[in-house]
Amino acid sequence: MMNIAVFFGGRTCEHDVSIVTGVQAMENMDRSKYNVLPIYLHRDGLWYTGKNLTDISIYENFDASKAVPCRLSQIPGEGILAGDRVIHIDAALLCMHGMHGEDGTLQGMLELCDIPYTSAGVGGSAAGMDKALMKKVFLGCGFPTVPYVEFLRTAFELDKDSAYNKAESTIGYPCYVKPASLGSSIGITKANDRETLIAAMDLAFSYDRKVIVERGVENPMEINCSVLGGEGIAEASLCEKPMGWEEFLTFEDKYMRGAKGGKGSKAPTRQIPADIGEELTGRIQTMAVDIFNAMDCKGVVRIDFLVNKESGELFVNEINTIPGSLAFYLWEPKGVSYSALLDRLIAIALKGAEEKRKNSYAFESALIESMKGRSFATGGVKGAGGKLGGKF
């Protein structure tokens, strides 16, 4: 039986959404195959584990005394240190959303610790989190995306009028102002004029050091598609159309609509499969797989598209490298249960780690011996040229 660590929570605005994804996943894991180890990353940066962390109610008023502090062992392959115990981990199921979990930081830690994990790697995760970098990848690979302009907070604070003028002259109205590295629609505002643009940029910069301003799509319709796979093998899910969608889904639309007392995780009504015809469905599914492969993803992702309903023009909006609820609802109509989806994610993680371990990390050279007796007081080594020659 394999030990699977489920990571969720985190120092991110999407902390609560991540908890829901993590608890959902743990409830659907096949306990005849896996020993499930919850790893909860608190907002303060501390990590906790414990059997009671599978209960969603514990997070409403989290009491750290009812959990066990833990951390990753720095010894590759060892796993989790929890109290005086060392718990071997066969794979990590990542249910993290947003910064410090979906952006390549946690993936890098797991790489160093030689623990297989279920999401895209460091590069794909980083590019998938930063909307400005993501768009550069999309454009470089020839995928259609809406025009945008990006701003950094330091430059913005020095000359706000120049930023407003650039957004107006380059993008125009209506436009959407977004924090570059957040998801779940947090901090996103539609701007129709200078007054709303000013408020929108102030809000977005309160969440992130980088902000993008995107041109609005005329007659927009959102269509989403998931992709599952890894190591060059990938398949697309059915497409979904969020119902009641007009311009964009807010955080409340995505996670709180229809839930008791305004809290919960009930998603907006979805139409699966989307009634968009075979031709458009095929274009979206093909492009989704191409994007997945171009960004060297693995595991399960969700890619969000925008369509001009009148012209049929298609734009890729963004990729979510760890989608909410792991996009299980897009796979169930294809006959893949949530439990089976988790089985496939773990198998993909193990396969990816197996491929990585085929790499050689040793290269024999006489460099160290040649440096004996040399002074390092001046000059450099890598790229220095000179007596060392070549790239040295």
C-alpha positions in Angstrom: 0.0 0.0 0.0 1.4 3.4 -1.0 1.7 6.4 1.3 0.2 9.4 -0.4 0.7 12.9 1.0 -2.1 15.3 0.1 -0.9 19.0 0.2 -3.5 21.8 0.6 -4.0 25.2 2.1 -1.0 27.6 1.8 0.0 31.2 2.2 -2.3 32.4 -0.6 -5.6 34.1 -1.1 -6.9 30.8 -2.5 -6.2 29.1 0.9 -9.9 28.2 1.5 -10.5 26.9 -2.0 -7.4 24.7 -1.7 -8.8 23.2 1.6 -12.0 22.2 -0.2 -10.1 20.6 -3.1 -7.8 18.7 -0.6 -10.7 17.4 1.5 -12.7 16.4 -1.5 -9.7 14.5 -2.9 -9.0 12.7 0.4 -12.7 11.6 0.6 -12.5 10.1 -2.9 -9.1 8.2 -2.5 -9.3 4.5 -2.5 -8.2 3.5 1.0 -7.6 -0.1 -0.1 -4.7 1.3 -2.2 -3.4 4.3 -0.3 -2.5 5.4 3.2 -3.6 9.0 3.0 -1.5 11.6 4.9 -3.0 15.1 5.0 -0.4 17.9 4.8 -2.1 21.2 5.7 -0.2 24.4 5.0 -1.5 27.1 7.3 -1.7 30.7 6.3 1.2 31.5 8.7 3.5 29.1 6.7 3.5 26.3 9.3 2.7 22.7 8.2 0.5 20.3 10.0 -0.6 16.7 9.7 -3.0 14.4 11.5 -5.9 12.1 10.9 -8.5 14.7 11.9 -7.4 17.0 9.1 -9.6 15.1 6.7 -12.7 16.8 8.3 -13.6 20.1 6.7 -15.2 21.5 9.9 -11.8 21.7 11.6 -10.7 24.6 9.4 -13.5 27.0 10.3 -11.6 27.8 13.5 -8.3 25.9 13.2 -6.8 24.7 16.5 -3.1 23.8 15.9 -3.1 21.9 19.2 -5.2 19.3 17.5 -2.7 18.6 14.7 0.9 17.5 14.5 3.5 20.0 13.2 5.5 18.5 10.3 7.9 19.4 7.5 9.7 17.8 4.5 12.9 15.9 5.3 15.9 17.3 3.5 17.2 13.8 2.9 16.1 12.9 -0.6 13.4 10.2 -0.7 12.9 10.2 3.1 9.5 12.0 3.2 7.8 13.8 6.1 9.1 14.5 9.6 6.2 14.6 12.0 7.1 14.9 15.6 9.6 12.1 16.2 8.4 10.1 13.2 9.8 9.8 9.7 7.0 9.0 7.3 8.0 7.7 3.9 6.1 9.3 1.0 5.6 7.4 -2.2 3.9 10.4 -4.0 2.4 13.8 -3.3 -1.1 14.7 -4.4 -1.0 18.5 -4.9 -4.3 20.3 -4.2 -2.7 23.7 -3.8 -4.1 26.8 -5.6 -2.3 30.1 -6.1 1.0 31.3 -4.9 3.4 29.2 -2.8 1.9 26.0 -4.0 0.7 26.1 -7.6 3.5 28.4 -8.8 6.5 26.0 -8.8 7.7 26.8 -5.3 6.4 23.6 -3.7 7.2 21.6 -6.8 10.8 22.7 -6.5 11.0 21.6 -2.9 9.6 18.2 -3.8 12.1 17.9 -6.6 14.9 18.5 -4.2 13.5 15.9 -1.8 13.0 13.4 -4.6 9.2 13.0 -4.0 7.0 12.4 -7.0 4.1 14.8 -7.3 1.0 15.2 -9.4 1.2 18.6 -11.0 3.2 20.3 -13.7 6.9 20.7 -13.0 8.6 23.9 -11.8 8.7 25.6 -15.2 5.2 24.8 -16.3 3.8 25.7 -12.9 5.6 29.0 -12.8 4.5 30.0 -16.3 0.9 28.8 -15.5 0.7 31.0 -12.4 2.0 34.3 -13.8 -0.6 35.5 -16.3 1.9 37.8 -18.1 4.5 35.1 -18.5 1.7 32.7 -19.5 0.6 35.0 -22.3 4.2 35.3 -23.6 4.3 31.5 -23.8 0.9 31.4 -25.6 1.9 34.0 -28.1 5.3 32.5 -28.7 3.7 29.1 -29.4 1.1 30.7 -31.7 -1.9 30.3 -29.5 -4.5 33.2 -29.9 -4.9 35.3 -26.8 -6.4 38.8 -26.2 -4.1 41.8 -26.3 -2.8 42.9 -22.9 -0.3 45.1 -21.2 1.5 44.5 -17.9 2.6 46.8 -15.2 4.8 46.5 -12.1 3.8 48.1 -8.8 7.1 50.0 -8.3 6.8 51.8 -11.7 3.1 52.3 -11.3 3.5 54.1 -8.0 6.1 56.4 -9.5 3.8 57.6 -12.4 0.2 56.4 -12.3 -1.0 58.7 -15.0 1.4 57.1 -17.5 0.1 53.7 -16.6 -3.5 54.8 -17.1 -2.7 56.4 -20.4 -0.8 53.3 -21.6 -3.7 51.0 -20.7 -6.2 53.3 -22.5 -4.1 53.8 -25.7 -3.0 50.2 -25.9 -6.0 48.3 -24.7 -9.0 50.7 -24.5 -12.4 50.0 -23.0 -13.9 47.8 -21.9 -10.9 46.1 -20.3 -10.2 43.6 -17.5 -7.6 44.4 -14.8 -6.1 41.3 -13.1 -3.4 40.5 -10.5 -0.9 38.5 -12.5 -0.4 35.7 -10.0 -3.8 35.0 -8.5 -6.6 32.7 -9.5 -10.3 32.2 -8.5 -11.1 35.6 -10.0 -9.7 37.3 -6.9 -8.9 41.0 -7.5 -10.3 41.1 -11.1 -12.4 44.0 -12.2 -13.9 45.1 -15.4 -13.1 48.8 -16.3 -15.3 50.9 -18.6 -13.7 54.3 -18.1 -10.8 56.1 -16.4 -12.5 56.2 -13.0 -13.2 52.4 -12.9 -9.7 51.8 -14.3 -8.1 53.7 -11.4 -10.1 51.7 -8.8 -9.4 48.4 -10.6 -5.6 48.9 -10.7 -5.5 50.0 -7.1 -7.4 46.8 -6.1 -5.2 44.5 -8.3 -2.0 46.0 -7.0 -3.1 45.4 -3.4 -2.9 41.7 -4.2 0.2 41.4 -6.5 3.3 43.3 -7.5 2.4 42.7 -11.2 -0.9 43.5 -12.9 -2.1 42.9 -16.4 -4.8 44.8 -18.3 -6.6 42.8 -21.0 -8.9 43.9 -23.8 -12.4 42.6 -23.5 -13.8 40.1 -26.0 -16.9 41.2 -27.8 -20.0 38.9 -27.4 -18.0 36.7 -25.1 -18.7 33.1 -24.1 -16.5 31.1 -21.7 -15.7 27.4 -22.6 -13.4 25.3 -20.4 -11.6 22.0 -21.1 -9.5 19.8 -19.0 -6.4 17.8 -20.1 -5.0 14.7 -18.4 -1.7 13.1 -19.1 2.1 13.5 -19.0 5.3 12.6 -20.8 3.9 13.5 -24.2 0.7 11.5 -23.8 -2.5 13.6 -23.1 -6.2 13.5 -23.7 -8.9 16.2 -23.5 -12.1 16.1 -21.4 -15.5 17.1 -22.5 -16.0 20.9 -22.8 -18.1 22.8 -20.3 -20.0 26.1 -20.6 -20.6 27.9 -17.3 -24.3 28.9 -17.3 -25.4 32.4 -16.3 -22.0 33.6 -17.3 -22.0 37.1 -18.8 -18.6 38.8 -18.5 -16.6 36.9 -16.0 -17.2 34.7 -13.0 -16.4 36.3 -9.6 -15.1 34.4 -6.6 -18.7 34.3 -5.2 -20.0 33.0 -8.5 -17.4 30.2 -8.6 -17.6 29.0 -5.0 -20.5 30.4 -3.1 -23.5 30.6 -5.4 -26.4 28.7 -3.9 -24.6 27.7 -0.8 -26.2 27.9 2.6 -25.5 31.2 4.4 -23.3 32.4 1.5 -20.6 29.9 2.3 -19.5 26.7 0.7 -18.1 25.4 -2.5 -21.1 24.8 -4.7 -20.1 25.7 -8.2 -22.2 27.6 -10.8 -24.4 25.6 -13.0 -22.4 24.0 -15.8 -23.5 22.6 -19.1 -21.4 19.5 -19.9 -20.9 18.9 -22.7 -21.1 22.4 -23.9 -23.6 22.9 -26.8 -21.2 24.5 -29.1 -21.1 22.1 -32.0 -18.6 19.5 -33.0 -16.3 21.8 -35.0 -15.7 24.3 -32.2 -15.5 21.5 -29.6 -12.8 19.8 -31.6 -10.8 23.1 -32.1 -10.9 23.7 -28.3 -9.9 20.1 -27.4 -7.1 20.0 -29.9 -5.8 23.4 -28.8 -6.1 22.4 -25.1 -3.9 19.3 -25.7 -1.4 21.4 -27.7 -1.1 24.0 -24.9 -0.7 21.2 -22.3 2.2 19.7 -24.3 3.8 23.1 -25.1 4.0 24.0 -21.4 5.3 20.5 -20.5 2.5 19.9 -18.1 1.6 16.7 -16.3 -1.3 15.6 -14.2 -4.6 17.3 -14.7 -5.1 20.9 -15.8 -8.1 23.1 -16.9 -7.7 25.5 -19.7 -10.2 28.4 -20.0 -11.2 29.8 -23.4 -13.2 32.8 -24.6 -15.2 32.7 -27.8 -16.8 35.6 -29.7 -20.3 34.2 -30.1 -20.9 36.1 -33.4 -17.6 35.7 -35.2 -16.5 32.3 -33.7 -13.1 33.8 -32.9 -11.4 31.7 -30.3 -8.9 32.9 -27.6 -7.1 31.0 -24.9 -7.7 32.9 -21.6 -5.5 30.9 -19.1 -4.4 27.6 -17.9 -4.9 26.3 -14.3 -2.2 23.8 -13.6 -4.0 22.6 -10.4 -7.7 23.3 -11.1 -10.3 23.6 -8.4 -11.6 20.1 -7.4 -9.0 18.8 -9.8 -11.6 19.2 -12.5 -13.1 15.8 -11.7 -16.5 17.0 -12.9 -15.1 17.2 -16.5 -14.0 13.6 -16.4 -16.9 11.9 -14.8 -19.1 12.3 -18.0 -16.3 10.5 -19.9 -16.6 7.5 -17.5 -13.6 8.5 -15.3 -14.7 8.5 -11.7 -13.1 10.9 -9.2 -11.4 7.9 -7.5 -10.1 6.6 -10.9 -8.9 10.2 -11.8 -6.8 10.2 -8.6 -5.4 6.8 -9.4 -4.3 8.1 -12.8 -2.8 11.3 -11.3 -0.7 9.2 -8.9 0.4 6.8 -11.7 1.4 9.8 -13.8 3.4 11.3 -10.9 5.3 8.0 -10.4 6.0 7.7 -14.1 7.3 11.3 -14.3 9.7 10.6 -11.4 10.8 7.3 -13.0 11.7 9.2 -16.2 13.6 11.9 -14.2 15.7 9.2 -12.4 17.0 8.0 -15.8 18.9 11.3 -16.0 22.6 11.3 -15.2 23.6 14.1 -12.8 27.3 13.3 -12.8 29.9 14.7 -15.2 33.5 13.8 -14.8 35.9 16.7 -15.4 39.4 17.8 -14.3 38.1 21.3 -13.4 38.6 21.1 -9.6 42.1 19.6 -10.0 43.0 22.3 -12.5 42.0 25.0 -10.1 44.4 24.0 -7.4 46.8 26.8 -6.4 44.8 29.4 -8.3 43.7 32.7 -6.8 39.9 33.5 -6.7 40.5 37.1 -5.6 39.7 38.5 -9.0 37.7 37.4 -12.0 35.2 34.7 -12.2 34.8 31.1 -13.3 31.7 30.4 -15.4 31.8 32.6 -18.5 35.1 34.1 -17.5 37.1 32.9 -20.5 40.8 33.9 -20.2 43.2 31.2 -19.0 40.4 28.7 -18.4 39.2 29.0 -22.0 35.8 28.1 -23.5 32.7 28.9 -21.6 34.8 29.1 -18.4 
